[in-house]
Amino acid sequence: PKGNTAVYLLYAYARIQQMKIKAGVDVGKVDLKELKLGEAAERALALHLLQFPEIIEAILQDLNIHRLAEYLYGLCTHLATFYTKCKVVGTPEQNSRLLLIEATRKVMLQGFHLLGIQELDRI
């Protein structure tokens, strides 16, 4: 799916869940010190994640909830670029990249809950 629709967002979320399952690693037990952002796509995704609190603050100020939908669409676009350019499973960078996609999943989940969207682990 492409485009700024809920289906596109849900597909990205489900893809993260499937990558985590395929890796067979409990991301909660990965040491945060393993996070390395060596590739441009990794850095772009991480920088977009860091904008989440600013987006929430802006929404609280002006009540323009569409900002959140736009932010999540941008996040999914960065995620798609990331997993196109950076293999996650079975690489020396696997744990680092799993940490990055888990952070992405958590931000997406918070955004979904604020928008009233029920997350899906599979599509």
TIRO-2110 file (N, C-alpha, C; in Angstrom, 1 decimal):
// TIRO-2110
0.8, -1.2, 0.0, N, 1, A
0.0, 0.0, 0.0, CA, 1, A
0.9, 1.3, 0.0, C, 1, A
0.4, 2.2, -0.7, N, 2, A
1.1, 3.5, -0.8, CA, 2, A
0.1, 4.6, -0.5, C, 2, A
0.6, 5.7, -0.1, N, 3, A
-0.2, 6.9, 0.2, CA, 3, A
-0.5, 7.1, 1.6, C, 3, A
-0.9, 8.3, 2.0, N, 4, A
-1.1, 8.6, 3.4, CA, 4, A
-2.5, 8.1, 3.9, C, 4, A
-2.6, 6.8, 4.0, N, 5, A
-3.8, 6.2, 4.5, CA, 5, A
-3.5, 5.4, 5.7, C, 5, A
-4.6, 5.1, 6.5, N, 6, A
-4.4, 4.3, 7.7, CA, 6, A
-3.8, 2.9, 7.3, C, 6, A
-4.2, 2.4, 6.2, N, 7, A
-3.7, 1.1, 5.7, CA, 7, A
-2.2, 1.1, 5.5, C, 7, A
-1.7, 2.2, 5.0, N, 8, A
-0.2, 2.3, 4.8, CA, 8, A
0.5, 2.3, 6.1, C, 8, A
-0.1, 3.0, 7.1, N, 9, A
0.5, 3.1, 8.4, CA, 9, A
0.4, 1.7, 9.1, C, 9, A
-0.7, 1.0, 9.0, N, 10, A
-0.8, -0.3, 9.6, CA, 10, A
0.1, -1.3, 8.9, C, 10, A
0.3, -1.2, 7.6, N, 11, A
1.2, -2.1, 6.9, CA, 11, A
2.6, -2.0, 7.5, C, 11, A
3.0, -0.7, 7.7, N, 12, A
4.4, -0.4, 8.2, CA, 12, A
4.5, -1.0, 9.6, C, 12, A
3.5, -0.8, 10.4, N, 13, A
3.5, -1.4, 11.8, CA, 13, A
3.6, -2.9, 11.7, C, 13, A
2.8, -3.5, 10.9, N, 14, A
2.8, -5.0, 10.8, CA, 14, A
4.2, -5.5, 10.3, C, 14, A
4.8, -4.7, 9.4, N, 15, A
6.1, -5.1, 8.8, CA, 15, A
7.1, -5.1, 9.9, C, 15, A
7.1, -4.1, 10.8, N, 16, A
8.0, -4.1, 12.0, CA, 16, A
7.8, -5.4, 12.8, C, 16, A
6.6, -5.7, 13.1, N, 17, A
6.3, -6.8, 14.0, CA, 17, A
6.9, -8.1, 13.3, C, 17, A
6.7, -8.2, 12.0, N, 18, A
7.2, -9.4, 11.3, CA, 18, A
8.7, -9.5, 11.3, C, 18, A
9.4, -8.4, 11.1, N, 19, A
10.8, -8.3, 11.2, CA, 19, A
11.3, -8.8, 12.6, C, 19, A
10.7, -8.3, 13.6, N, 20, A
11.1, -8.7, 15.0, CA, 20, A
10.9, -10.2, 15.2, C, 20, A
9.8, -10.8, 14.7, N, 21, A
9.6, -12.2, 14.8, CA, 21, A
10.6, -13.0, 14.0, C, 21, A
10.9, -12.5, 12.8, N, 22, A
11.9, -13.2, 11.9, CA, 22, A
13.3, -13.2, 12.6, C, 22, A
13.6, -12.1, 13.3, N, 23, A
14.9, -12.0, 13.9, CA, 23, A
15.0, -13.0, 15.1, C, 23, A
13.9, -13.3, 15.8, N, 24, A
13.9, -14.2, 16.9, CA, 24, A
14.6, -13.6, 18.1, C, 24, A
14.7, -12.3, 18.2, N, 25, A
15.4, -11.7, 19.3, CA, 25, A
14.4, -10.9, 20.2, C, 25, A
14.6, -11.0, 21.5, N, 26, A
13.8, -10.2, 22.4, CA, 26, A
14.4, -8.8, 22.5, C, 26, A
13.8, -7.9, 21.8, N, 27, A
14.4, -6.6, 21.6, CA, 27, A
14.5, -5.9, 23.0, C, 27, A
13.7, -6.2, 23.9, N, 28, A
13.7, -5.7, 25.3, CA, 28, A
15.0, -6.0, 26.0, C, 28, A
15.7, -7.1, 25.6, N, 29, A
16.9, -7.5, 26.3, CA, 29, A
18.1, -7.1, 25.5, C, 29, A
18.0, -6.3, 24.5, N, 30, A
19.2, -5.8, 23.7, CA, 30, A
19.7, -4.6, 24.4, C, 30, A
20.9, -4.5, 24.7, N, 31, A
21.6, -3.4, 25.4, CA, 31, A
21.5, -2.1, 24.5, C, 31, A
21.0, -1.0, 25.0, N, 32, A
20.8, 0.2, 24.2, CA, 32, A
22.2, 0.7, 23.7, C, 32, A
23.3, 0.3, 24.3, N, 33, A
24.6, 0.7, 23.9, CA, 33, A
24.9, 0.1, 22.5, C, 33, A
24.1, -0.9, 22.1, N, 34, A
24.4, -1.5, 20.7, CA, 34, A
23.8, -0.6, 19.6, C, 34, A
23.1, 0.4, 19.9, N, 35, A
22.5, 1.3, 18.9, CA, 35, A
23.6, 2.1, 18.2, C, 35, A
23.7, 1.9, 16.9, N, 36, A
24.7, 2.6, 16.1, CA, 36, A
23.9, 3.1, 14.9, C, 36, A
24.1, 4.3, 14.5, N, 37, A
23.4, 4.9, 13.4, CA, 37, A
24.4, 5.3, 12.3, C, 37, A
25.0, 4.2, 11.6, N, 38, A
26.0, 4.4, 10.7, CA, 38, A
25.6, 4.8, 9.3, C, 38, A
24.4, 4.4, 8.9, N, 39, A
23.8, 4.7, 7.6, CA, 39, A
22.9, 5.9, 7.6, C, 39, A
22.9, 6.6, 6.4, N, 40, A
22.1, 7.8, 6.3, CA, 40, A
20.6, 7.5, 6.6, C, 40, A
20.1, 6.4, 6.1, N, 41, A
18.7, 6.0, 6.3, CA, 41, A
18.4, 5.8, 7.8, C, 41, A
19.4, 5.2, 8.5, N, 42, A
19.2, 5.0, 10.0, CA, 42, A
19.1, 6.4, 10.7, C, 42, A
20.0, 7.3, 10.3, N, 43, A
20.0, 8.6, 11.0, CA, 43, A
18.7, 9.4, 10.7, C, 43, A
18.3, 9.3, 9.4, N, 44, A
17.0, 10.0, 9.0, CA, 44, A
15.8, 9.5, 9.8, C, 44, A
15.7, 8.2, 10.0, N, 45, A
14.6, 7.6, 10.7, CA, 45, A
14.7, 8.0, 12.2, C, 45, A
15.9, 8.0, 12.8, N, 46, A
16.1, 8.4, 14.2, CA, 46, A
15.8, 9.8, 14.4, C, 46, A
16.2, 10.7, 13.5, N, 47, A
15.9, 12.1, 13.6, CA, 47, A
14.4, 12.4, 13.5, C, 47, A
13.7, 11.7, 12.7, N, 48, A
12.3, 11.8, 12.6, CA, 48, A
11.6, 11.4, 13.9, C, 48, A
12.1, 10.3, 14.5, N, 49, A
11.5, 9.8, 15.7, CA, 49, A
11.7, 10.9, 16.8, C, 49, A
12.8, 11.6, 16.8, N, 50, A
13.1, 12.7, 17.8, CA, 50, A
12.1, 13.9, 17.7, C, 50, A
11.4, 14.0, 16.6, N, 51, A
10.5, 15.1, 16.4, CA, 51, A
9.1, 14.8, 17.0, C, 51, A
8.9, 13.6, 17.4, N, 52, A
7.6, 13.2, 18.0, CA, 52, A
7.1, 14.1, 19.1, C, 52, A
7.9, 14.4, 20.1, N, 53, A
7.4, 15.3, 21.2, CA, 53, A
7.1, 16.7, 20.7, C, 53, A
7.8, 17.2, 19.8, N, 54, A
7.5, 18.5, 19.2, CA, 54, A
6.2, 18.5, 18.5, C, 54, A
5.9, 17.4, 17.8, N, 55, A
4.6, 17.3, 17.1, CA, 55, A
3.4, 17.3, 18.1, C, 55, A
3.6, 16.5, 19.2, N, 56, A
2.6, 16.5, 20.2, CA, 56, A
2.4, 17.8, 20.9, C, 56, A
3.5, 18.5, 21.2, N, 57, A
3.4, 19.8, 21.8, CA, 57, A
2.7, 20.8, 20.9, C, 57, A
3.0, 20.8, 19.6, N, 58, A
2.3, 21.7, 18.6, CA, 58, A
0.8, 21.4, 18.6, C, 58, A
0.4, 20.1, 18.6, N, 59, A
-1.0, 19.7, 18.6, CA, 59, A
-1.7, 20.2, 19.8, C, 59, A
-1.0, 20.1, 20.9, N, 60, A
-1.6, 20.6, 22.2, CA, 60, A
-1.8, 22.1, 22.1, C, 60, A
-1.0, 22.8, 21.4, N, 61, A
-1.1, 24.3, 21.3, CA, 61, A
-2.2, 24.7, 20.3, C, 61, A
-2.3, 24.1, 19.2, N, 62, A
-3.2, 24.5, 18.1, CA, 62, A
-4.4, 23.6, 17.8, C, 62, A
-4.3, 22.4, 18.4, N, 63, A
-5.4, 21.4, 18.3, CA, 63, A
-5.6, 20.9, 16.8, C, 63, A
-4.5, 21.0, 16.0, N, 64, A
-4.6, 20.5, 14.6, CA, 64, A
-4.0, 19.1, 14.6, C, 64, A
-5.0, 18.1, 14.9, N, 65, A
-4.6, 16.7, 15.0, CA, 65, A
-4.1, 16.1, 13.7, C, 65, A
-4.4, 16.8, 12.6, N, 66, A
-3.9, 16.3, 11.3, CA, 66, A
-2.4, 16.3, 11.3, C, 66, A
-1.7, 17.1, 12.1, N, 67, A
-0.3, 17.1, 12.2, CA, 67, A
0.3, 15.7, 12.6, C, 67, A
-0.5, 15.0, 13.5, N, 68, A
-0.1, 13.7, 13.9, CA, 68, A
-0.1, 12.7, 12.7, C, 68, A
-1.2, 12.7, 12.0, N, 69, A
-1.4, 11.8, 10.8, CA, 69, A
-0.2, 12.1, 9.8, C, 69, A
0.1, 13.4, 9.6, N, 70, A
1.1, 13.7, 8.6, CA, 70, A
2.5, 13.2, 9.2, C, 70, A
2.7, 13.4, 10.5, N, 71, A
4.0, 12.9, 11.1, CA, 71, A
4.1, 11.4, 10.9, C, 71, A
3.0, 10.7, 11.2, N, 72, A
3.1, 9.2, 11.1, CA, 72, A
3.3, 8.8, 9.7, C, 72, A
2.7, 9.5, 8.7, N, 73, A
3.0, 9.1, 7.3, CA, 73, A
4.5, 9.4, 7.0, C, 73, A
5.0, 10.5, 7.4, N, 74, A
6.4, 10.8, 7.2, CA, 74, A
7.3, 9.7, 7.9, C, 74, A
6.9, 9.3, 9.1, N, 75, A
7.7, 8.2, 9.8, CA, 75, A
7.7, 7.0, 9.0, C, 75, A
6.5, 6.6, 8.5, N, 76, A
6.5, 5.4, 7.7, CA, 76, A
7.3, 5.5, 6.4, C, 76, A
7.3, 6.6, 5.8, N, 77, A
8.1, 6.9, 4.6, CA, 77, A
9.6, 6.7, 4.9, C, 77, A
10.0, 7.2, 6.1, N, 78, A
11.4, 7.1, 6.5, CA, 78, A
11.7, 5.6, 6.8, C, 78, A
10.7, 4.9, 7.4, N, 79, A
10.9, 3.5, 7.7, CA, 79, A
11.1, 2.7, 6.4, C, 79, A
10.2, 3.0, 5.4, N, 80, A
10.3, 2.2, 4.2, CA, 80, A
11.7, 2.4, 3.5, C, 80, A
12.2, 3.7, 3.6, N, 81, A
13.5, 3.9, 3.0, CA, 81, A
14.6, 3.2, 3.8, C, 81, A
14.4, 3.1, 5.1, N, 82, A
15.3, 2.4, 6.0, CA, 82, A
15.4, 1.0, 5.7, C, 82, A
14.3, 0.3, 5.6, N, 83, A
14.4, -1.2, 5.4, CA, 83, A
14.6, -1.5, 3.9, C, 83, A
14.5, -0.6, 3.0, N, 84, A
14.9, -0.8, 1.6, CA, 84, A
16.5, -0.7, 1.5, C, 84, A
17.1, 0.2, 2.3, N, 85, A
18.5, 0.4, 2.2, CA, 85, A
19.3, -0.4, 3.3, C, 85, A
18.7, -0.7, 4.4, N, 86, A
19.4, -1.4, 5.5, CA, 86, A
18.7, -2.7, 5.9, C, 86, A
19.4, -3.8, 5.5, N, 87, A
18.9, -5.1, 5.9, CA, 87, A
18.9, -5.2, 7.4, C, 87, A
17.9, -5.7, 8.0, N, 88, A
17.8, -5.8, 9.5, CA, 88, A
18.2, -7.2, 10.0, C, 88, A
17.6, -8.2, 9.5, N, 89, A
17.8, -9.6, 10.0, CA, 89, A
19.0, -10.2, 9.4, C, 89, A
19.8, -10.8, 10.3, N, 90, A
20.9, -11.6, 9.8, CA, 90, A
22.2, -10.8, 9.4, C, 90, A
22.3, -9.6, 10.0, N, 91, A
23.4, -8.7, 9.7, CA, 91, A
24.1, -8.4, 11.0, C, 91, A
25.4, -8.0, 10.9, N, 92, A
26.1, -7.6, 12.1, CA, 92, A
25.4, -6.5, 12.9, C, 92, A
24.6, -5.7, 12.1, N, 93, A
23.9, -4.5, 12.7, CA, 93, A
22.5, -4.9, 13.2, C, 93, A
22.2, -6.2, 13.2, N, 94, A
20.8, -6.6, 13.5, CA, 94, A
20.3, -6.0, 14.8, C, 94, A
21.0, -6.1, 15.9, N, 95, A
20.5, -5.7, 17.2, CA, 95, A
20.3, -4.2, 17.2, C, 95, A
21.2, -3.4, 16.6, N, 96, A
21.1, -2.0, 16.5, CA, 96, A
19.8, -1.6, 15.7, C, 96, A
19.7, -2.3, 14.6, N, 97, A
18.5, -2.0, 13.8, CA, 97, A
17.2, -2.4, 14.4, C, 97, A
17.2, -3.5, 15.1, N, 98, A
16.0, -3.9, 15.9, CA, 98, A
15.6, -2.9, 16.9, C, 98, A
16.6, -2.3, 17.6, N, 99, A
16.3, -1.2, 18.5, CA, 99, A
15.7, 0.0, 17.8, C, 99, A
16.2, 0.3, 16.7, N, 100, A
15.6, 1.4, 15.9, CA, 100, A
14.2, 1.1, 15.5, C, 100, A
13.9, 0.0, 15.0, N, 101, A
12.5, -0.3, 14.5, CA, 101, A
11.6, -0.5, 15.7, C, 101, A
12.1, -0.9, 16.9, N, 102, A
11.3, -1.0, 18.1, CA, 102, A
10.9, 0.4, 18.5, C, 102, A
11.8, 1.3, 18.5, N, 103, A
11.5, 2.7, 18.9, CA, 103, A
10.5, 3.3, 17.9, C, 103, A
10.6, 2.9, 16.6, N, 104, A
9.6, 3.4, 15.6, CA, 104, A
8.3, 2.8, 15.9, C, 104, A
8.2, 1.5, 16.3, N, 105, A
7.0, 0.8, 16.6, CA, 105, A
6.3, 1.5, 17.8, C, 105, A
7.1, 1.8, 18.8, N, 106, A
6.5, 2.4, 20.0, CA, 106, A
5.9, 3.8, 19.7, C, 106, A
6.6, 4.6, 18.9, N, 107, A
6.1, 5.9, 18.5, CA, 107, A
4.8, 5.7, 17.7, C, 107, A
4.8, 4.8, 16.7, N, 108, A
3.7, 4.5, 15.9, CA, 108, A
2.5, 4.1, 16.8, C, 108, A
2.7, 3.3, 17.7, N, 109, A
1.7, 2.8, 18.6, CA, 109, A
1.0, 3.9, 19.4, C, 109, A
1.9, 4.8, 19.9, N, 110, A
1.3, 6.0, 20.6, CA, 110, A
0.5, 6.9, 19.7, C, 110, A
1.0, 7.1, 18.5, N, 111, A
0.2, 7.8, 17.5, CA, 111, A
-1.1, 7.2, 17.2, C, 111, A
-1.1, 5.9, 17.0, N, 112, A
-2.3, 5.1, 16.7, CA, 112, A
-3.3, 5.3, 17.8, C, 112, A
-2.9, 5.2, 19.0, N, 113, A
-3.8, 5.3, 20.1, CA, 113, A
-4.4, 6.7, 20.2, C, 113, A
-3.6, 7.7, 19.9, N, 114, A
-4.1, 9.1, 19.9, CA, 114, A
-5.1, 9.3, 18.8, C, 114, A
-4.9, 8.6, 17.7, N, 115, A
-5.8, 8.8, 16.6, CA, 115, A
-7.0, 7.8, 16.6, C, 115, A
-7.0, 6.9, 17.5, N, 116, A
-8.1, 5.9, 17.6, CA, 116, A
-8.0, 4.8, 16.6, C, 116, A
-6.7, 4.5, 16.2, N, 117, A
-6.5, 3.4, 15.2, CA, 117, A
-6.0, 2.2, 16.0, C, 117, A
-6.6, 1.1, 15.8, N, 118, A
-6.2, -0.2, 16.4, CA, 118, A
-5.1, -0.8, 15.6, C, 118, A
-4.0, -1.1, 16.2, N, 119, A
-2.8, -1.6, 15.6, CA, 119, A
-3.1, -3.1, 15.1, C, 119, A
-2.4, -3.5, 14.1, N, 120, A
-2.5, -4.9, 13.6, CA, 120, A
-1.1, -5.4, 13.5, C, 120, A
-0.9, -6.7, 14.0, N, 121, A
0.4, -7.3, 13.9, CA, 121, A
0.6, -8.0, 12.5, C, 121, A
-0.5, -8.2, 11.8, N, 122, A
-0.4, -8.8, 10.5, CA, 122, A
-1.5, -8.2, 9.6, C, 122, A
-1.2, -8.1, 8.3, N, 123, A
-2.2, -7.6, 7.4, CA, 123, A
-2.2, -8.7, 6.3, C, 123, A
END
